[in-house]
Amino acid sequence: MYQRLEEDMDINCGPIVDGDESVEEVGERIFHKILATASGEPTKSEALGYGDNEFVPWQIGAYM
């Protein structure tokens, strides 16, 4: 899946299934990505301009 959506996904967890990386190694990468994102680094989706309306938990105004 990551290879098909690489331009829009920040972390590839597939190496765990492939046996190339441990859960701890990938978890470390995820943790560092969270820190970078929280510090202002844009995600791949944000850099592409996606996501403005993908997750809207409190929709303002009328909608169907």
CHARMM-style PDB file with segment names, atoms N, HN, CA, C and O in Angstrom:
ATOM      1  N   MET     1       0.830  -1.176   0.000  1.00  0.00      PROA
ATOM      2  CA  MET     1       0.000   0.000   0.000  1.00  0.00      PROA
ATOM      3  C   MET     1       0.883   1.250   0.000  1.00  0.00      PROA
ATOM      4  O   MET     1       0.619   2.203  -0.733  1.00  0.00      PROA
ATOM      5  N   TYR     2       1.927   1.240   0.824  1.00  0.00      PROA
ATOM      6  HN  TYR     2       2.142   0.466   1.420  1.00  0.00      PROA
ATOM      7  CA  TYR     2       2.802   2.405   0.900  1.00  0.00      PROA
ATOM      8  C   TYR     2       3.394   2.734  -0.462  1.00  0.00      PROA
ATOM      9  O   TYR     2       3.473   3.904  -0.834  1.00  0.00      PROA
ATOM     10  N   GLN     3       3.807   1.726  -1.203  1.00  0.00      PROA
ATOM     11  HN  GLN     3       3.743   0.775  -0.901  1.00  0.00      PROA
ATOM     12  CA  GLN     3       4.422   1.973  -2.507  1.00  0.00      PROA
ATOM     13  C   GLN     3       3.447   2.620  -3.481  1.00  0.00      PROA
ATOM     14  O   GLN     3       3.861   3.384  -4.354  1.00  0.00      PROA
ATOM     15  N   ARG     4       2.148   2.322  -3.343  1.00  0.00      PROA
ATOM     16  HN  ARG     4       1.811   1.702  -2.635  1.00  0.00      PROA
ATOM     17  CA  ARG     4       1.158   2.934  -4.224  1.00  0.00      PROA
ATOM     18  C   ARG     4       0.771   4.333  -3.776  1.00  0.00      PROA
ATOM     19  O   ARG     4       0.361   5.153  -4.598  1.00  0.00      PROA
ATOM     20  N   LEU     5       0.896   4.620  -2.476  1.00  0.00      PROA
ATOM     21  HN  LEU     5       1.230   3.954  -1.809  1.00  0.00      PROA
ATOM     22  CA  LEU     5       0.471   5.914  -1.929  1.00  0.00      PROA
ATOM     23  C   LEU     5       1.617   6.684  -1.278  1.00  0.00      PROA
ATOM     24  O   LEU     5       1.387   7.534  -0.417  1.00  0.00      PROA
ATOM     25  N   GLU     6       2.836   6.390  -1.683  1.00  0.00      PROA
ATOM     26  HN  GLU     6       3.023   5.700  -2.382  1.00  0.00      PROA
ATOM     27  CA  GLU     6       4.019   6.970  -1.051  1.00  0.00      PROA
ATOM     28  C   GLU     6       4.010   8.498  -1.006  1.00  0.00      PROA
ATOM     29  O   GLU     6       4.490   9.097  -0.044  1.00  0.00      PROA
ATOM     30  N   GLU     7       3.463   9.126  -2.050  1.00  0.00      PROA
ATOM     31  HN  GLU     7       3.073   8.639  -2.832  1.00  0.00      PROA
ATOM     32  CA  GLU     7       3.467  10.590  -2.088  1.00  0.00      PROA
ATOM     33  C   GLU     7       2.576  11.208  -1.019  1.00  0.00      PROA
ATOM     34  O   GLU     7       2.687  12.401  -0.739  1.00  0.00      PROA
ATOM     35  N   ASP     8       1.685  10.406  -0.411  1.00  0.00      PROA
ATOM     36  HN  ASP     8       1.595   9.436  -0.637  1.00  0.00      PROA
ATOM     37  CA  ASP     8       0.735  10.932   0.568  1.00  0.00      PROA
ATOM     38  C   ASP     8       0.865  10.261   1.946  1.00  0.00      PROA
ATOM     39  O   ASP     8       0.073  10.544   2.846  1.00  0.00      PROA
ATOM     40  N   MET     9       1.856   9.378   2.113  1.00  0.00      PROA
ATOM     41  HN  MET     9       2.498   9.149   1.382  1.00  0.00      PROA
ATOM     42  CA  MET     9       2.028   8.677   3.394  1.00  0.00      PROA
ATOM     43  C   MET     9       3.408   9.009   3.965  1.00  0.00      PROA
ATOM     44  O   MET     9       4.410   8.972   3.251  1.00  0.00      PROA
ATOM     45  N   ASP    10       3.447   9.329   5.239  1.00  0.00      PROA
ATOM     46  HN  ASP    10       2.633   9.359   5.819  1.00  0.00      PROA
ATOM     47  CA  ASP    10       4.691   9.747   5.872  1.00  0.00      PROA
ATOM     48  C   ASP    10       5.537   8.602   6.426  1.00  0.00      PROA
ATOM     49  O   ASP    10       6.763   8.707   6.466  1.00  0.00      PROA
ATOM     50  N   ILE    11       4.919   7.545   6.840  1.00  0.00      PROA
ATOM     51  HN  ILE    11       3.923   7.459   6.807  1.00  0.00      PROA
ATOM     52  CA  ILE    11       5.642   6.431   7.469  1.00  0.00      PROA
ATOM     53  C   ILE    11       5.258   5.122   6.795  1.00  0.00      PROA
ATOM     54  O   ILE    11       4.077   4.843   6.585  1.00  0.00      PROA
ATOM     55  N   ASN    12       6.264   4.320   6.457  1.00  0.00      PROA
ATOM     56  HN  ASN    12       7.223   4.546   6.627  1.00  0.00      PROA
ATOM     57  CA  ASN    12       6.040   2.984   5.911  1.00  0.00      PROA
ATOM     58  C   ASN    12       6.290   1.975   7.026  1.00  0.00      PROA
ATOM     59  O   ASN    12       7.424   1.811   7.477  1.00  0.00      PROA
ATOM     60  N   CYS    13       5.250   1.311   7.463  1.00  0.00      PROA
ATOM     61  HN  CYS    13       4.329   1.444   7.097  1.00  0.00      PROA
ATOM     62  CA  CYS    13       5.369   0.290   8.512  1.00  0.00      PROA
ATOM     63  C   CYS    13       5.498  -1.111   7.935  1.00  0.00      PROA
ATOM     64  O   CYS    13       5.606  -2.082   8.683  1.00  0.00      PROA
ATOM     65  N   GLY    14       5.488  -1.225   6.618  1.00  0.00      PROA
ATOM     66  HN  GLY    14       5.400  -0.436   6.010  1.00  0.00      PROA
ATOM     67  CA  GLY    14       5.607  -2.510   5.952  1.00  0.00      PROA
ATOM     68  C   GLY    14       6.853  -3.300   6.298  1.00  0.00      PROA
ATOM     69  O   GLY    14       6.794  -4.529   6.338  1.00  0.00      PROA
ATOM     70  N   PRO    15       7.999  -2.637   6.555  1.00  0.00      PROA
ATOM     71  CA  PRO    15       9.194  -3.407   6.900  1.00  0.00      PROA
ATOM     72  C   PRO    15       9.048  -4.303   8.142  1.00  0.00      PROA
ATOM     73  O   PRO    15       9.816  -5.247   8.324  1.00  0.00      PROA
ATOM     74  N   ILE    16       8.066  -4.001   8.985  1.00  0.00      PROA
ATOM     75  HN  ILE    16       7.442  -3.234   8.838  1.00  0.00      PROA
ATOM     76  CA  ILE    16       7.809  -4.879  10.136  1.00  0.00      PROA
ATOM     77  C   ILE    16       7.310  -6.228   9.625  1.00  0.00      PROA
ATOM     78  O   ILE    16       7.790  -7.277  10.052  1.00  0.00      PROA
ATOM     79  N   VAL    17       6.344  -6.193   8.709  1.00  0.00      PROA
ATOM     80  HN  VAL    17       5.953  -5.341   8.362  1.00  0.00      PROA
ATOM     81  CA  VAL    17       5.777  -7.420   8.154  1.00  0.00      PROA
ATOM     82  C   VAL    17       6.826  -8.169   7.330  1.00  0.00      PROA
ATOM     83  O   VAL    17       6.880  -9.398   7.347  1.00  0.00      PROA
ATOM     84  N   ASP    18       7.655  -7.413   6.613  1.00  0.00      PROA
ATOM     85  HN  ASP    18       7.611  -6.414   6.600  1.00  0.00      PROA
ATOM     86  CA  ASP    18       8.694  -8.022   5.785  1.00  0.00      PROA
ATOM     87  C   ASP    18       9.829  -8.611   6.619  1.00  0.00      PROA
ATOM     88  O   ASP    18      10.623  -9.408   6.118  1.00  0.00      PROA
ATOM     89  N   GLY    19       9.905  -8.217   7.897  1.00  0.00      PROA
ATOM     90  HN  GLY    19       9.260  -7.570   8.304  1.00  0.00      PROA
ATOM     91  CA  GLY    19      10.975  -8.698   8.763  1.00  0.00      PROA
ATOM     92  C   GLY    19      12.256  -7.899   8.658  1.00  0.00      PROA
ATOM     93  O   GLY    19      13.291  -8.315   9.179  1.00  0.00      PROA
ATOM     94  N   ASP    20      12.200  -6.750   7.989  1.00  0.00      PROA
ATOM     95  HN  ASP    20      11.359  -6.413   7.566  1.00  0.00      PROA
ATOM     96  CA  ASP    20      13.389  -5.918   7.820  1.00  0.00      PROA
ATOM     97  C   ASP    20      13.627  -4.962   8.984  1.00  0.00      PROA
ATOM     98  O   ASP    20      14.755  -4.524   9.209  1.00  0.00      PROA
ATOM     99  N   GLU    21      12.567  -4.635   9.725  1.00  0.00      PROA
ATOM    100  HN  GLU    21      11.650  -4.990   9.543  1.00  0.00      PROA
ATOM    101  CA  GLU    21      12.661  -3.746  10.879  1.00  0.00      PROA
ATOM    102  C   GLU    21      11.788  -4.293  11.995  1.00  0.00      PROA
ATOM    103  O   GLU    21      10.818  -5.011  11.750  1.00  0.00      PROA
ATOM    104  N   SER    22      12.146  -3.944  13.219  1.00  0.00      PROA
ATOM    105  HN  SER    22      12.934  -3.362  13.417  1.00  0.00      PROA
ATOM    106  CA  SER    22      11.346  -4.361  14.366  1.00  0.00      PROA
ATOM    107  C   SER    22      10.250  -3.336  14.642  1.00  0.00      PROA
ATOM    108  O   SER    22      10.284  -2.219  14.127  1.00  0.00      PROA
ATOM    109  N   VAL    23       9.295  -3.727  15.450  1.00  0.00      PROA
ATOM    110  HN  VAL    23       9.267  -4.634  15.869  1.00  0.00      PROA
ATOM    111  CA  VAL    23       8.249  -2.804  15.870  1.00  0.00      PROA
ATOM    112  C   VAL    23       8.884  -1.622  16.591  1.00  0.00      PROA
ATOM    113  O   VAL    23       8.448  -0.483  16.420  1.00  0.00      PROA
ATOM    114  N   GLU    24       9.901  -1.883  17.388  1.00  0.00      PROA
ATOM    115  HN  GLU    24      10.254  -2.808  17.527  1.00  0.00      PROA
ATOM    116  CA  GLU    24      10.569  -0.813  18.129  1.00  0.00      PROA
ATOM    117  C   GLU    24      11.244   0.180  17.195  1.00  0.00      PROA
ATOM    118  O   GLU    24      11.187   1.387  17.433  1.00  0.00      PROA
ATOM    119  N   GLU    25      11.886  -0.311  16.128  1.00  0.00      PROA
ATOM    120  HN  GLU    25      11.932  -1.291  15.935  1.00  0.00      PROA
ATOM    121  CA  GLU    25      12.556   0.576  15.178  1.00  0.00      PROA
ATOM    122  C   GLU    25      11.547   1.468  14.452  1.00  0.00      PROA
ATOM    123  O   GLU    25      11.758   2.675  14.326  1.00  0.00      PROA
ATOM    124  N   VAL    26      10.477   0.886  13.987  1.00  0.00      PROA
ATOM    125  HN  VAL    26      10.305  -0.094  14.089  1.00  0.00      PROA
ATOM    126  CA  VAL    26       9.454   1.672  13.287  1.00  0.00      PROA
ATOM    127  C   VAL    26       8.766   2.611  14.276  1.00  0.00      PROA
ATOM    128  O   VAL    26       8.451   3.752  13.936  1.00  0.00      PROA
ATOM    129  N   GLY    27       8.533   2.134  15.496  1.00  0.00      PROA
ATOM    130  HN  GLY    27       8.788   1.207  15.772  1.00  0.00      PROA
ATOM    131  CA  GLY    27       7.949   2.990  16.521  1.00  0.00      PROA
ATOM    132  C   GLY    27       8.805   4.210  16.796  1.00  0.00      PROA
ATOM    133  O   GLY    27       8.287   5.304  17.017  1.00  0.00      PROA
ATOM    134  N   GLU    28      10.106   4.022  16.784  1.00  0.00      PROA
ATOM    135  HN  GLU    28      10.527   3.133  16.605  1.00  0.00      PROA
ATOM    136  CA  GLU    28      11.042   5.142  16.982  1.00  0.00      PROA
ATOM    137  C   GLU    28      10.910   6.158  15.847  1.00  0.00      PROA
ATOM    138  O   GLU    28      10.907   7.366  16.082  1.00  0.00      PROA
ATOM    139  N   ARG    29      10.801   5.653  14.606  1.00  0.00      PROA
ATOM    140  HN  ARG    29      10.803   4.671  14.415  1.00  0.00      PROA
ATOM    141  CA  ARG    29      10.616   6.562  13.469  1.00  0.00      PROA
ATOM    142  C   ARG    29       9.298   7.311  13.575  1.00  0.00      PROA
ATOM    143  O   ARG    29       9.237   8.508  13.294  1.00  0.00      PROA
ATOM    144  N   ILE    30       8.232   6.606  13.982  1.00  0.00      PROA
ATOM    145  HN  ILE    30       8.281   5.633  14.210  1.00  0.00      PROA
ATOM    146  CA  ILE    30       6.926   7.251  14.152  1.00  0.00      PROA
ATOM    147  C   ILE    30       7.015   8.331  15.220  1.00  0.00      PROA
ATOM    148  O   ILE    30       6.510   9.438  15.034  1.00  0.00      PROA
ATOM    149  N   PHE    31       7.660   8.008  16.338  1.00  0.00      PROA
ATOM    150  HN  PHE    31       8.070   7.109  16.489  1.00  0.00      PROA
ATOM    151  CA  PHE    31       7.802   8.976  17.424  1.00  0.00      PROA
ATOM    152  C   PHE    31       8.525  10.238  16.950  1.00  0.00      PROA
ATOM    153  O   PHE    31       8.098  11.351  17.255  1.00  0.00      PROA
ATOM    154  N   HSD    32       9.618  10.064  16.204  1.00  0.00      PROA
ATOM    155  HN  HSD    32       9.965   9.159  15.956  1.00  0.00      PROA
ATOM    156  CA  HSD    32      10.371  11.226  15.720  1.00  0.00      PROA
ATOM    157  C   HSD    32       9.566  12.029  14.698  1.00  0.00      PROA
ATOM    158  O   HSD    32       9.673  13.254  14.641  1.00  0.00      PROA
ATOM    159  N   LYS    33       8.764  11.339  13.895  1.00  0.00      PROA
ATOM    160  HN  LYS    33       8.677  10.344  13.941  1.00  0.00      PROA
ATOM    161  CA  LYS    33       7.908  12.046  12.932  1.00  0.00      PROA
ATOM    162  C   LYS    33       6.834  12.848  13.657  1.00  0.00      PROA
ATOM    163  O   LYS    33       6.513  13.965  13.252  1.00  0.00      PROA
ATOM    164  N   ILE    34       6.277  12.284  14.729  1.00  0.00      PROA
ATOM    165  HN  ILE    34       6.537  11.376  15.058  1.00  0.00      PROA
ATOM    166  CA  ILE    34       5.286  13.016  15.523  1.00  0.00      PROA
ATOM    167  C   ILE    34       5.910  14.271  16.107  1.00  0.00      PROA
ATOM    168  O   ILE    34       5.312  15.346  16.064  1.00  0.00      PROA
ATOM    169  N   LEU    35       7.116  14.135  16.654  1.00  0.00      PROA
ATOM    170  HN  LEU    35       7.602  13.262  16.689  1.00  0.00      PROA
ATOM    171  CA  LEU    35       7.799  15.305  17.210  1.00  0.00      PROA
ATOM    172  C   LEU    35       8.062  16.364  16.140  1.00  0.00      PROA
ATOM    173  O   LEU    35       7.855  17.555  16.372  1.00  0.00      PROA
ATOM    174  N   ALA    36       8.517  15.926  14.975  1.00  0.00      PROA
ATOM    175  HN  ALA    36       8.685  14.959  14.786  1.00  0.00      PROA
ATOM    176  CA  ALA    36       8.791  16.872  13.886  1.00  0.00      PROA
ATOM    177  C   ALA    36       7.518  17.571  13.428  1.00  0.00      PROA
ATOM    178  O   ALA    36       7.521  18.781  13.200  1.00  0.00      PROA
ATOM    179  N   THR    37       6.440  16.824  13.295  1.00  0.00      PROA
ATOM    180  HN  THR    37       6.437  15.842  13.480  1.00  0.00      PROA
ATOM    181  CA  THR    37       5.166  17.398  12.866  1.00  0.00      PROA
ATOM    182  C   THR    37       4.635  18.367  13.918  1.00  0.00      PROA
ATOM    183  O   THR    37       4.146  19.446  13.583  1.00  0.00      PROA
ATOM    184  N   ALA    38       4.730  17.984  15.183  1.00  0.00      PROA
ATOM    185  HN  ALA    38       5.127  17.108  15.456  1.00  0.00      PROA
ATOM    186  CA  ALA    38       4.278  18.867  16.258  1.00  0.00      PROA
ATOM    187  C   ALA    38       5.124  20.129  16.335  1.00  0.00      PROA
ATOM    188  O   ALA    38       4.671  21.153  16.847  1.00  0.00      PROA
ATOM    189  N   SER    39       6.349  20.058  15.829  1.00  0.00      PROA
ATOM    190  HN  SER    39       6.717  19.226  15.413  1.00  0.00      PROA
ATOM    191  CA  SER    39       7.251  21.214  15.832  1.00  0.00      PROA
ATOM    192  C   SER    39       7.103  22.068  14.580  1.00  0.00      PROA
ATOM    193  O   SER    39       7.822  23.053  14.412  1.00  0.00      PROA
ATOM    194  N   GLY    40       6.172  21.695  13.699  1.00  0.00      PROA
ATOM    195  HN  GLY    40       5.588  20.895  13.836  1.00  0.00      PROA
ATOM    196  CA  GLY    40       5.881  22.529  12.543  1.00  0.00      PROA
ATOM    197  C   GLY    40       6.239  21.960  11.190  1.00  0.00      PROA
ATOM    198  O   GLY    40       5.889  22.555  10.171  1.00  0.00      PROA
ATOM    199  N   GLU    41       6.928  20.821  11.138  1.00  0.00      PROA
ATOM    200  HN  GLU    41       7.212  20.337  11.965  1.00  0.00      PROA
ATOM    201  CA  GLU    41       7.248  20.223   9.844  1.00  0.00      PROA
ATOM    202  C   GLU    41       5.955  19.725   9.201  1.00  0.00      PROA
ATOM    203  O   GLU    41       5.211  18.972   9.830  1.00  0.00      PROA
ATOM    204  N   PRO    42       5.673  20.127   7.967  1.00  0.00      PROA
ATOM    205  CA  PRO    42       4.423  19.677   7.342  1.00  0.00      PROA
ATOM    206  C   PRO    42       4.477  18.187   6.990  1.00  0.00      PROA
ATOM    207  O   PRO    42       5.538  17.654   6.664  1.00  0.00      PROA
ATOM    208  N   THR    43       3.337  17.537   7.061  1.00  0.00      PROA
ATOM    209  HN  THR    43       2.476  17.970   7.326  1.00  0.00      PROA
ATOM    210  CA  THR    43       3.227  16.158   6.601  1.00  0.00      PROA
ATOM    211  C   THR    43       3.233  16.171   5.074  1.00  0.00      PROA
ATOM    212  O   THR    43       3.132  17.234   4.462  1.00  0.00      PROA
ATOM    213  N   LYS    44       3.350  15.011   4.466  1.00  0.00      PROA
ATOM    214  HN  LYS    44       3.432  14.147   4.963  1.00  0.00      PROA
ATOM    215  CA  LYS    44       3.330  14.955   3.006  1.00  0.00      PROA
ATOM    216  C   LYS    44       2.004  15.483   2.463  1.00  0.00      PROA
ATOM    217  O   LYS    44       1.986  16.203   1.465  1.00  0.00      PROA
ATOM    218  N   SER    45       0.902  15.132   3.110  1.00  0.00      PROA
ATOM    219  HN  SER    45       0.917  14.547   3.921  1.00  0.00      PROA
ATOM    220  CA  SER    45      -0.411  15.612   2.672  1.00  0.00      PROA
ATOM    221  C   SER    45      -0.498  17.125   2.763  1.00  0.00      PROA
ATOM    222  O   SER    45      -1.008  17.776   1.851  1.00  0.00      PROA
ATOM    223  N   GLU    46      -0.004  17.687   3.856  1.00  0.00      PROA
ATOM    224  HN  GLU    46       0.411  17.159   4.597  1.00  0.00      PROA
ATOM    225  CA  GLU    46      -0.026  19.145   4.015  1.00  0.00      PROA
ATOM    226  C   GLU    46       0.835  19.817   2.956  1.00  0.00      PROA
ATOM    227  O   GLU    46       0.443  20.848   2.410  1.00  0.00      PROA
ATOM    228  N   ALA    47       1.997  19.256   2.659  1.00  0.00      PROA
ATOM    229  HN  ALA    47       2.316  18.418   3.103  1.00  0.00      PROA
ATOM    230  CA  ALA    47       2.878  19.827   1.651  1.00  0.00      PROA
ATOM    231  C   ALA    47       2.227  19.811   0.266  1.00  0.00      PROA
ATOM    232  O   ALA    47       2.491  20.684  -0.560  1.00  0.00      PROA
ATOM    233  N   LEU    48       1.373  18.811   0.020  1.00  0.00      PROA
ATOM    234  HN  LEU    48       1.158  18.102   0.691  1.00  0.00      PROA
ATOM    235  CA  LEU    48       0.663  18.719  -1.254  1.00  0.00      PROA
ATOM    236  C   LEU    48      -0.628  19.537  -1.272  1.00  0.00      PROA
ATOM    237  O   LEU    48      -1.278  19.658  -2.311  1.00  0.00      PROA
ATOM    238  N   GLY    49      -0.994  20.098  -0.114  1.00  0.00      PROA
ATOM    239  HN  GLY    49      -0.466  19.999   0.730  1.00  0.00      PROA
ATOM    240  CA  GLY    49      -2.207  20.896  -0.030  1.00  0.00      PROA
ATOM    241  C   GLY    49      -3.460  20.077   0.200  1.00  0.00      PROA
ATOM    242  O   GLY    49      -4.573  20.582   0.047  1.00  0.00      PROA
ATOM    243  N   TYR    50      -3.285  18.799   0.572  1.00  0.00      PROA
ATOM    244  HN  TYR    50      -2.382  18.389   0.696  1.00  0.00      PROA
ATOM    245  CA  TYR    50      -4.438  17.947   0.856  1.00  0.00      PROA
ATOM    246  C   TYR    50      -4.837  18.083   2.317  1.00  0.00      PROA
ATOM    247  O   TYR    50      -4.063  18.564   3.144  1.00  0.00      PROA
ATOM    248  N   GLY    51      -6.037  17.659   2.618  1.00  0.00      PROA
ATOM    249  HN  GLY    51      -6.666  17.268   1.946  1.00  0.00      PROA
ATOM    250  CA  GLY    51      -6.429  17.494   4.002  1.00  0.00      PROA
ATOM    251  C   GLY    51      -7.258  18.587   4.618  1.00  0.00      PROA
ATOM    252  O   GLY    51      -7.726  18.422   5.745  1.00  0.00      PROA
ATOM    253  N   ASP    52      -7.466  19.691   3.946  1.00  0.00      PROA
ATOM    254  HN  ASP    52      -7.086  19.825   3.030  1.00  0.00      PROA
ATOM    255  CA  ASP    52      -8.221  20.777   4.555  1.00  0.00      PROA
ATOM    256  C   ASP    52      -9.623  20.347   4.958  1.00  0.00      PROA
ATOM    257  O   ASP    52     -10.165  20.842   5.946  1.00  0.00      PROA
ATOM    258  N   ASN    53     -10.212  19.431   4.202  1.00  0.00      PROA
ATOM    259  HN  ASN    53      -9.772  19.029   3.399  1.00  0.00      PROA
ATOM    260  CA  ASN    53     -11.574  18.995   4.499  1.00  0.00      PROA
ATOM    261  C   ASN    53     -11.686  17.492   4.717  1.00  0.00      PROA
ATOM    262  O   ASN    53     -12.793  16.955   4.752  1.00  0.00      PROA
ATOM    263  N   GLU    54     -10.548  16.805   4.863  1.00  0.00      PROA
ATOM    264  HN  GLU    54      -9.649  17.242   4.834  1.00  0.00      PROA
ATOM    265  CA  GLU    54     -10.598  15.351   5.030  1.00  0.00      PROA
ATOM    266  C   GLU    54     -11.115  14.951   6.400  1.00  0.00      PROA
ATOM    267  O   GLU    54     -11.870  13.985   6.508  1.00  0.00      PROA
ATOM    268  N   PHE    55     -10.734  15.663   7.442  1.00  0.00      PROA
ATOM    269  HN  PHE    55     -10.122  16.448   7.355  1.00  0.00      PROA
ATOM    270  CA  PHE    55     -11.172  15.344   8.795  1.00  0.00      PROA
ATOM    271  C   PHE    55     -11.734  16.603   9.425  1.00  0.00      PROA
ATOM    272  O   PHE    55     -10.984  17.489   9.836  1.00  0.00      PROA
ATOM    273  N   VAL    56     -13.042  16.681   9.500  1.00  0.00      PROA
ATOM    274  HN  VAL    56     -13.651  15.962   9.166  1.00  0.00      PROA
ATOM    275  CA  VAL    56     -13.709  17.836  10.074  1.00  0.00      PROA
ATOM    276  C   VAL    56     -14.676  17.325  11.129  1.00  0.00      PROA
ATOM    277  O   VAL    56     -15.831  17.036  10.816  1.00  0.00      PROA
ATOM    278  N   PRO    57     -14.223  17.208  12.385  1.00  0.00      PROA
ATOM    279  CA  PRO    57     -15.104  16.639  13.411  1.00  0.00      PROA
ATOM    280  C   PRO    57     -16.283  17.534  13.777  1.00  0.00      PROA
ATOM    281  O   PRO    57     -17.318  17.038  14.224  1.00  0.00      PROA
ATOM    282  N   TRP    58     -16.143  18.829  13.596  1.00  0.00      PROA
ATOM    283  HN  TRP    58     -15.303  19.231  13.233  1.00  0.00      PROA
ATOM    284  CA  TRP    58     -17.227  19.742  13.936  1.00  0.00      PROA
ATOM    285  C   TRP    58     -17.538  20.595  12.715  1.00  0.00      PROA
ATOM    286  O   TRP    58     -17.028  21.705  12.563  1.00  0.00      PROA
ATOM    287  N   GLN    59     -18.375  20.058  11.863  1.00  0.00      PROA
ATOM    288  HN  GLN    59     -18.789  19.156  11.987  1.00  0.00      PROA
ATOM    289  CA  GLN    59     -18.740  20.740  10.626  1.00  0.00      PROA
ATOM    290  C   GLN    59     -19.532  21.998  10.968  1.00  0.00      PROA
ATOM    291  O   GLN    59     -20.508  21.937  11.714  1.00  0.00      PROA
ATOM    292  N   ILE    60     -19.115  23.126  10.426  1.00  0.00      PROA
ATOM    293  HN  ILE    60     -18.321  23.175   9.819  1.00  0.00      PROA
ATOM    294  CA  ILE    60     -19.784  24.402  10.652  1.00  0.00      PROA
ATOM    295  C   ILE    60     -20.756  24.654   9.507  1.00  0.00      PROA
ATOM    296  O   ILE    60     -20.383  24.517   8.341  1.00  0.00      PROA
ATOM    297  N   GLY    61     -21.978  25.014   9.817  1.00  0.00      PROA
ATOM    298  HN  GLY    61     -22.281  25.125  10.763  1.00  0.00      PROA
ATOM    299  CA  GLY    61     -22.958  25.322   8.789  1.00  0.00      PROA
ATOM    300  C   GLY    61     -23.759  24.088   8.392  1.00  0.00      PROA
ATOM    301  O   GLY    61     -23.586  22.995   8.930  1.00  0.00      PROA
ATOM    302  N   ALA    62     -24.636  24.314   7.434  1.00  0.00      PROA
ATOM    303  HN  ALA    62     -24.777  25.202   6.997  1.00  0.00      PROA
ATOM    304  CA  ALA    62     -25.506  23.229   6.946  1.00  0.00      PROA
ATOM    305  C   ALA    62     -24.711  22.289   6.045  1.00  0.00      PROA
ATOM    306  O   ALA    62     -23.860  22.715   5.264  1.00  0.00      PROA
ATOM    307  N   TYR    63     -25.008  21.017   6.174  1.00  0.00      PROA
ATOM    308  HN  TYR    63     -25.700  20.670   6.808  1.00  0.00      PROA
ATOM    309  CA  TYR    63     -24.383  20.030   5.318  1.00  0.00      PROA
ATOM    310  C   TYR    63     -25.269  18.813   5.196  1.00  0.00      PROA
ATOM    311  O   TYR    63     -26.170  18.602   6.008  1.00  0.00      PROA
ATOM    312  N   MET    64     -25.010  18.010   4.175  1.00  0.00      PROA
ATOM    313  HN  MET    64     -24.279  18.181   3.516  1.00  0.00      PROA
ATOM    314  CA  MET    64     -25.813  16.809   3.940  1.00  0.00      PROA
ATOM    315  C   MET    64     -24.942  15.592   4.034  1.00  0.00      PROA
ATOM    316  OT1 MET    64     -25.426  14.472   3.867  1.00  0.00      PROA
TER     317      MET     64
END
